[in-house]
Amino acid sequence: MILKMIKYTTHTYFTLLLLSALFLLNTAPIAYAQAPESNAQTFEAKARAVDAVTLNAGKSTISIWGINIIEGVSASFFVKARTTLDNVIGAEKVRCELKSRNNSIIVAQCLNSNDIDLG
């Protein structure tokens, strides 16, 4: 009898807890995310990794936005990083959003064909 009461009380407690949560979800103000109006310039290009932070796309040089070169790291680290970046890009085009230009270098946030951010 006591086990049935404990089971019933626990079940009732969780049911009330669930109902309370649902009530709060239904009454809480909901803020819907709105996509900001964007005039972002995007482009696609067949690219190849030059180093761990730079891509070559034809005659253009693209610096990947969000990555900085680490100082004091061995040369083999940079070779592995470039190879990894090249493998993540694969043989497909990258899709980039222009962030800025620094002389002839394009600074852009780029995604591979699987929508993985390269930065």
Backbone as JSON Lines, residues from 0, in Angstrom:
{"i":0,"aa":"M","n":[0.81,-1.19,0.0],"ca":[0.0,0.0,0.0],"c":[0.87,1.26,0.0]}
{"i":1,"aa":"I","n":[1.9,1.26,0.82],"ca":[2.78,2.43,0.89],"c":[3.52,2.61,-0.44]}
{"i":2,"aa":"L","n":[3.96,1.51,-1.07],"ca":[4.64,1.61,-2.35],"c":[3.72,2.2,-3.41]}
{"i":3,"aa":"K","n":[2.44,1.79,-3.38],"ca":[1.49,2.34,-4.34],"c":[1.3,3.83,-4.11]}
{"i":4,"aa":"M","n":[1.28,4.27,-2.85],"ca":[1.13,5.69,-2.54],"c":[2.35,6.48,-3.01]}
{"i":5,"aa":"I","n":[3.54,5.92,-2.77],"ca":[4.77,6.61,-3.19],"c":[4.8,6.72,-4.71]}
{"i":6,"aa":"K","n":[4.46,5.61,-5.38],"ca":[4.43,5.61,-6.84],"c":[3.41,6.63,-7.35]}
{"i":7,"aa":"Y","n":[2.23,6.68,-6.73],"ca":[1.18,7.61,-7.13],"c":[1.63,9.05,-6.86]}
{"i":8,"aa":"T","n":[2.25,9.29,-5.71],"ca":[2.69,10.63,-5.35],"c":[3.8,11.1,-6.3]}
{"i":9,"aa":"T","n":[4.73,10.23,-6.63],"ca":[5.82,10.59,-7.54],"c":[5.25,10.88,-8.93]}
{"i":10,"aa":"H","n":[4.34,10.03,-9.37],"ca":[3.71,10.23,-10.67],"c":[2.94,11.56,-10.7]}
{"i":11,"aa":"T","n":[2.22,11.84,-9.65],"ca":[1.46,13.09,-9.55],"c":[2.41,14.29,-9.55]}
{"i":12,"aa":"Y","n":[3.5,14.19,-8.81],"ca":[4.48,15.27,-8.74],"c":[5.03,15.58,-10.12]}
{"i":13,"aa":"F","n":[5.47,14.56,-10.85],"ca":[6.03,14.78,-12.18],"c":[4.99,15.3,-13.16]}
{"i":14,"aa":"T","n":[3.75,14.85,-13.02],"ca":[2.68,15.34,-13.88],"c":[2.44,16.82,-13.63]}
{"i":15,"aa":"L","n":[2.4,17.22,-12.35],"ca":[2.22,18.63,-12.02],"c":[3.4,19.47,-12.51]}
{"i":16,"aa":"L","n":[4.59,18.93,-12.36],"ca":[5.79,19.63,-12.82],"c":[5.74,19.84,-14.34]}
{"i":17,"aa":"L","n":[5.35,18.79,-15.06],"ca":[5.24,18.89,-16.51],"c":[4.17,19.89,-16.93]}
{"i":18,"aa":"L","n":[3.03,19.86,-16.27],"ca":[1.95,20.79,-16.58],"c":[2.37,22.23,-16.29]}
{"i":19,"aa":"S","n":[3.08,22.43,-15.19],"ca":[3.57,23.76,-14.85],"c":[4.53,24.28,-15.92]}
{"i":20,"aa":"A","n":[5.42,23.41,-16.37],"ca":[6.37,23.82,-17.41],"c":[5.64,24.17,-18.69]}
{"i":21,"aa":"L","n":[4.67,23.37,-19.08],"ca":[3.9,23.67,-20.28],"c":[3.14,24.98,-20.15]}
{"i":22,"aa":"F","n":[2.59,25.23,-18.97],"ca":[1.87,26.48,-18.74],"c":[2.81,27.67,-18.9]}
{"i":23,"aa":"L","n":[4.0,27.56,-18.3],"ca":[4.97,28.65,-18.41],"c":[5.41,28.87,-19.85]}
{"i":24,"aa":"L","n":[5.58,27.79,-20.59],"ca":[5.98,27.93,-21.99],"c":[4.89,28.62,-22.8]}
{"i":25,"aa":"N","n":[3.64,28.33,-22.48],"ca":[2.55,28.92,-23.24],"c":[2.28,30.37,-22.86]}
{"i":26,"aa":"T","n":[2.64,30.77,-21.65],"ca":[2.35,32.13,-21.22],"c":[3.55,33.06,-21.34]}
{"i":27,"aa":"A","n":[4.74,32.5,-21.47],"ca":[5.93,33.34,-21.57],"c":[5.96,34.02,-22.93]}
{"i":28,"aa":"P","n":[6.37,35.28,-22.96],"ca":[6.47,35.95,-24.25],"c":[7.54,35.26,-25.11]}
{"i":29,"aa":"I","n":[7.25,35.11,-26.36],"ca":[8.17,34.43,-27.26],"c":[8.81,35.47,-28.17]}
{"i":30,"aa":"A","n":[10.11,35.44,-28.19],"ca":[10.85,36.34,-29.08],"c":[11.29,35.54,-30.29]}
{"i":31,"aa":"Y","n":[10.79,35.9,-31.43],"ca":[11.18,35.2,-32.65],"c":[12.39,35.9,-33.25]}
{"i":32,"aa":"A","n":[13.37,35.08,-33.58],"ca":[14.56,35.64,-34.2],"c":[14.22,36.06,-35.62]}
{"i":33,"aa":"Q","n":[14.63,37.25,-35.95],"ca":[14.41,37.74,-37.29],"c":[15.75,37.89,-37.97]}
{"i":34,"aa":"A","n":[15.81,37.43,-39.16],"ca":[17.05,37.56,-39.91],"c":[17.28,39.04,-40.19]}
{"i":35,"aa":"P","n":[18.46,39.53,-39.84],"ca":[18.72,40.94,-40.12],"c":[18.78,41.16,-41.63]}
{"i":36,"aa":"E","n":[18.33,42.34,-42.01],"ca":[18.43,42.67,-43.43],"c":[19.9,42.77,-43.76]}
{"i":37,"aa":"S","n":[20.27,42.06,-44.78],"ca":[21.69,41.97,-45.07],"c":[21.98,42.35,-46.51]}
{"i":38,"aa":"N","n":[23.02,43.11,-46.66],"ca":[23.52,43.44,-47.99],"c":[24.86,42.75,-48.18]}
{"i":39,"aa":"A","n":[25.01,41.6,-47.51],"ca":[26.28,40.89,-47.55],"c":[26.58,40.41,-48.96]}
{"i":40,"aa":"Q","n":[27.82,40.56,-49.33],"ca":[28.26,40.07,-50.63],"c":[28.75,38.65,-50.46]}
{"i":41,"aa":"T","n":[28.16,37.74,-51.21],"ca":[28.6,36.35,-51.16],"c":[29.09,35.93,-52.54]}
{"i":42,"aa":"F","n":[29.95,34.95,-52.54],"ca":[30.47,34.44,-53.8],"c":[30.87,32.98,-53.62]}
{"i":43,"aa":"E","n":[30.94,32.27,-54.7],"ca":[31.41,30.89,-54.71],"c":[32.66,30.82,-55.56]}
{"i":44,"aa":"A","n":[33.58,29.95,-55.16],"ca":[34.81,29.82,-55.92],"c":[35.43,28.45,-55.68]}
{"i":45,"aa":"K","n":[36.11,27.97,-56.66],"ca":[36.92,26.77,-56.52],"c":[38.22,27.25,-55.87]}
{"i":46,"aa":"A","n":[38.51,26.74,-54.68],"ca":[39.65,27.26,-53.93],"c":[40.57,26.13,-53.47]}
{"i":47,"aa":"R","n":[41.79,26.52,-53.17],"ca":[42.8,25.59,-52.69],"c":[43.55,26.27,-51.54]}
{"i":48,"aa":"A","n":[43.89,25.5,-50.52],"ca":[44.59,26.06,-49.36],"c":[46.04,26.37,-49.73]}
{"i":49,"aa":"V","n":[46.45,27.58,-49.41],"ca":[47.84,27.99,-49.59],"c":[48.61,27.73,-48.31]}
{"i":50,"aa":"D","n":[47.98,28.07,-47.2],"ca":[48.52,27.77,-45.87],"c":[47.34,27.56,-44.94]}
{"i":51,"aa":"A","n":[47.56,27.63,-43.65],"ca":[46.5,27.31,-42.68],"c":[45.38,28.34,-42.65]}
{"i":52,"aa":"V","n":[45.61,29.55,-43.18],"ca":[44.61,30.62,-43.09],"c":[44.3,31.29,-44.42]}
{"i":53,"aa":"T","n":[44.89,30.81,-45.5],"ca":[44.75,31.49,-46.78],"c":[44.34,30.52,-47.88]}
{"i":54,"aa":"L","n":[43.42,30.99,-48.72],"ca":[42.98,30.22,-49.88],"c":[43.37,30.94,-51.15]}
{"i":55,"aa":"N","n":[43.59,30.19,-52.21],"ca":[43.77,30.74,-53.55],"c":[42.56,30.34,-54.36]}
{"i":56,"aa":"A","n":[41.93,31.31,-54.98],"ca":[40.79,31.06,-55.87],"c":[41.08,31.79,-57.17]}
{"i":57,"aa":"G","n":[41.62,31.07,-58.13],"ca":[42.04,31.72,-59.36],"c":[43.18,32.68,-59.07]}
{"i":58,"aa":"K","n":[42.98,33.95,-59.42],"ca":[44.0,34.97,-59.14],"c":[43.75,35.7,-57.83]}
{"i":59,"aa":"S","n":[42.69,35.31,-57.12],"ca":[42.33,35.97,-55.87],"c":[42.9,35.25,-54.66]}
{"i":60,"aa":"T","n":[43.29,36.03,-53.67],"ca":[43.75,35.49,-52.4],"c":[42.68,35.78,-51.36]}
{"i":61,"aa":"I","n":[42.25,34.73,-50.66],"ca":[41.21,34.86,-49.64],"c":[41.8,34.51,-48.29]}
{"i":62,"aa":"S","n":[41.77,35.47,-47.38],"ca":[42.16,35.22,-46.0],"c":[40.91,34.81,-45.24]}
{"i":63,"aa":"I","n":[40.96,33.68,-44.58],"ca":[39.77,33.17,-43.89],"c":[39.52,34.0,-42.64]}
{"i":64,"aa":"W","n":[38.34,34.56,-42.59],"ca":[37.92,35.41,-41.48],"c":[37.79,34.56,-40.22]}
{"i":65,"aa":"G","n":[38.34,35.04,-39.12],"ca":[38.22,34.35,-37.84],"c":[39.4,33.47,-37.49]}
{"i":66,"aa":"I","n":[40.41,33.41,-38.35],"ca":[41.6,32.61,-38.04],"c":[42.82,33.52,-38.03]}
{"i":67,"aa":"N","n":[43.65,33.35,-37.03],"ca":[44.92,34.08,-36.95],"c":[46.06,33.08,-36.97]}
{"i":68,"aa":"I","n":[47.19,33.49,-37.51],"ca":[48.37,32.63,-37.53],"c":[48.96,32.57,-36.12]}
{"i":69,"aa":"I","n":[49.31,31.38,-35.7],"ca":[49.91,31.18,-34.38],"c":[51.43,31.31,-34.53]}
{"i":70,"aa":"E","n":[52.02,32.1,-33.67],"ca":[53.47,32.3,-33.71],"c":[54.17,31.21,-32.92]}
{"i":71,"aa":"G","n":[55.38,30.87,-33.31],"ca":[56.21,29.95,-32.57],"c":[55.83,28.48,-32.7]}
{"i":72,"aa":"V","n":[55.15,28.13,-33.78],"ca":[54.75,26.75,-34.0],"c":[55.64,26.15,-35.08]}
{"i":73,"aa":"S","n":[55.89,24.87,-34.99],"ca":[56.79,24.23,-35.95],"c":[56.23,24.27,-37.36]}
{"i":74,"aa":"A","n":[57.13,24.17,-38.32],"ca":[56.75,24.2,-39.73],"c":[55.86,23.0,-40.07]}
{"i":75,"aa":"S","n":[56.08,21.87,-39.43],"ca":[55.26,20.69,-39.73],"c":[53.81,20.91,-39.31]}
{"i":76,"aa":"F","n":[53.6,21.72,-38.28],"ca":[52.23,22.04,-37.87],"c":[51.5,22.78,-38.99]}
{"i":77,"aa":"F","n":[52.18,23.74,-39.61],"ca":[51.57,24.51,-40.69],"c":[51.27,23.64,-41.92]}
{"i":78,"aa":"V","n":[52.16,22.69,-42.19],"ca":[51.92,21.78,-43.32],"c":[50.7,20.92,-43.04]}
{"i":79,"aa":"K","n":[50.58,20.41,-41.8],"ca":[49.42,19.6,-41.43],"c":[48.14,20.43,-41.46]}
{"i":80,"aa":"A","n":[48.21,21.68,-41.01],"ca":[47.04,22.55,-41.0],"c":[46.59,22.86,-42.43]}
{"i":81,"aa":"R","n":[47.53,23.12,-43.33],"ca":[47.19,23.38,-44.73],"c":[46.57,22.15,-45.37]}
{"i":82,"aa":"T","n":[47.15,20.98,-45.1],"ca":[46.62,19.73,-45.65],"c":[45.21,19.47,-45.14]}
{"i":83,"aa":"T","n":[44.99,19.71,-43.85],"ca":[43.67,19.51,-43.27],"c":[42.66,20.47,-43.89]}
{"i":84,"aa":"L","n":[43.03,21.73,-44.06],"ca":[42.14,22.71,-44.68],"c":[41.82,22.29,-46.11]}
{"i":85,"aa":"D","n":[42.83,21.85,-46.85],"ca":[42.61,21.38,-48.21],"c":[41.65,20.19,-48.25]}
{"i":86,"aa":"N","n":[41.79,19.27,-47.29],"ca":[40.91,18.1,-47.23],"c":[39.48,18.49,-46.88]}
{"i":87,"aa":"V","n":[39.31,19.48,-46.0],"ca":[37.97,19.94,-45.63],"c":[37.29,20.63,-46.81]}
{"i":88,"aa":"I","n":[38.05,21.33,-47.6],"ca":[37.5,21.98,-48.8],"c":[37.13,20.93,-49.83]}
{"i":89,"aa":"G","n":[37.99,19.96,-50.03],"ca":[37.73,18.92,-51.02],"c":[37.82,19.46,-52.44]}
{"i":90,"aa":"A","n":[37.12,18.81,-53.34],"ca":[37.17,19.2,-54.76],"c":[36.03,20.13,-55.14]}
{"i":91,"aa":"E","n":[35.18,20.47,-54.18],"ca":[34.0,21.3,-54.46],"c":[34.32,22.78,-54.27]}
{"i":92,"aa":"K","n":[33.39,23.63,-54.66],"ca":[33.52,25.07,-54.47],"c":[33.27,25.43,-53.01]}
{"i":93,"aa":"V","n":[33.87,26.54,-52.6],"ca":[33.56,27.11,-51.29],"c":[32.6,28.27,-51.49]}
{"i":94,"aa":"R","n":[31.77,28.52,-50.5],"ca":[30.82,29.64,-50.53],"c":[31.28,30.62,-49.46]}
{"i":95,"aa":"C","n":[31.52,31.85,-49.85],"ca":[32.11,32.83,-48.94],"c":[31.25,34.08,-48.83]}
{"i":96,"aa":"E","n":[31.34,34.71,-47.66],"ca":[30.71,36.01,-47.43],"c":[31.83,37.01,-47.18]}
{"i":97,"aa":"L","n":[31.88,38.03,-48.02],"ca":[32.91,39.05,-47.91],"c":[32.76,39.81,-46.6]}
{"i":98,"aa":"K","n":[33.85,39.88,-45.84],"ca":[33.86,40.65,-44.59],"c":[34.59,41.97,-44.77]}
{"i":99,"aa":"S","n":[35.71,41.93,-45.5],"ca":[36.46,43.15,-45.79],"c":[37.49,42.86,-46.87]}
{"i":100,"aa":"R","n":[38.14,43.93,-47.28],"ca":[39.26,43.82,-48.23],"c":[40.45,44.51,-47.63]}
{"i":101,"aa":"N","n":[41.6,43.91,-47.8],"ca":[42.85,44.5,-47.34],"c":[43.78,44.52,-48.54]}
{"i":102,"aa":"N","n":[43.8,45.63,-49.24],"ca":[44.52,45.76,-50.52],"c":[43.97,44.72,-51.5]}
{"i":103,"aa":"S","n":[44.8,43.79,-51.94],"ca":[44.33,42.8,-52.91],"c":[43.84,41.51,-52.25]}
{"i":104,"aa":"I","n":[43.89,41.46,-50.92],"ca":[43.47,40.26,-50.18],"c":[42.01,40.41,-49.75]}
{"i":105,"aa":"I","n":[41.24,39.39,-50.05],"ca":[39.83,39.35,-49.64],"c":[39.76,38.64,-48.29]}
{"i":106,"aa":"V","n":[39.09,39.26,-47.33],"ca":[38.85,38.62,-46.03],"c":[37.4,38.17,-46.05]}
{"i":107,"aa":"A","n":[37.18,36.84,-45.89],"ca":[35.84,36.31,-46.03],"c":[35.61,35.13,-45.09]}
{"i":108,"aa":"Q","n":[34.35,34.97,-44.7],"ca":[33.93,33.79,-43.96],"c":[33.49,32.78,-45.0]}
{"i":109,"aa":"C","n":[34.11,31.61,-44.99],"ca":[33.86,30.62,-46.05],"c":[33.33,29.31,-45.48]}
{"i":110,"aa":"L","n":[32.46,28.68,-46.24],"ca":[31.9,27.36,-45.91],"c":[32.23,26.41,-47.03]}
{"i":111,"aa":"N","n":[32.46,25.13,-46.67],"ca":[32.67,24.15,-47.73],"c":[31.33,23.67,-48.25]}
{"i":112,"aa":"S","n":[31.33,22.69,-49.13],"ca":[30.1,22.22,-49.76],"c":[29.16,21.53,-48.76]}
{"i":113,"aa":"N","n":[29.68,21.14,-47.59],"ca":[28.84,20.53,-46.53],"c":[28.42,21.56,-45.48]}
{"i":114,"aa":"D","n":[28.56,22.85,-45.79],"ca":[28.23,23.95,-44.9],"c":[29.05,23.96,-43.61]}
{"i":115,"aa":"I","n":[30.27,23.48,-43.67],"ca":[31.18,23.55,-42.52],"c":[32.0,24.82,-42.65]}
{"i":116,"aa":"D","n":[31.95,25.63,-41.6],"ca":[32.71,26.89,-41.57],"c":[34.19,26.58,-41.55]}
{"i":117,"aa":"L","n":[34.94,27.15,-42.47],"ca":[36.37,26.89,-42.54],"c":[37.15,27.65,-41.47]}
{"i":118,"aa":"G","n":[36.53,28.63,-40.86],"ca":[37.18,29.41,-39.81],"c":[36.87,28.85,-38.49]}
